Amino acid sequence: MGAGLMNVLGLELGVLILFAGMNVYAFVLMGTDKRRAEQGKWRIPEQRLWTAAVLGGGIGAYFGMRHFRHKTKRTNFRIGFPALAAVETVAVVWLLFV
């Protein structure tokens, strides 16, 4: 492999690691916010949930919403998180196969 190809593969790997990390972070945020809501404690601001989702954690935020049954009645989350997850999925597939 040439040096140019290795740089591209390194960049792709870095982006995939970033996506994975942000998705885990978004999933954990959803679970933490749900637990805090049930306990009547201080909540994670919605802006932080959205920021994590927009910055590459859309899939994790969506699965966190479904797994923890959190924010499922809020229309902006019900529509926005799946939309971000779809965009993120397309981006990852494009990164890996195109």
Secondary structure as the mmCIF struct_conf table of DSSP 4:
data_model
#
loop_
_struct_conf.conf_type_id
_struct_conf.id
_struct_conf.beg_label_comp_id
_struct_conf.beg_label_asym_id
_struct_conf.beg_label_seq_id
_struct_conf.end_label_comp_id
_struct_conf.end_label_asym_id
_struct_conf.end_label_seq_id
HELX_RH_AL_P HELX_RH_AL_P1 ALA A 3 GLN A 39
TURN_TY1_P TURN_TY1_P1 GLY A 40 GLY A 40
HELX_LH_PP_P HELX_LH_PP_P1 TRP A 42 PRO A 45
HELX_RH_AL_P HELX_RH_AL_P2 GLU A 46 ALA A 52
HELX_RH_PI_P HELX_RH_PI_P1 ALA A 53 GLY A 57
HELX_RH_AL_P HELX_RH_AL_P3 GLY A 58 PHE A 68
TURN_TY1_P TURN_TY1_P2 ARG A 69 ARG A 69
BEND BEND1 LYS A 71 LYS A 71
TURN_TY1_P TURN_TY1_P3 THR A 72 LYS A 73
HELX_RH_AL_P HELX_RH_AL_P4 THR A 75 PHE A 97
#
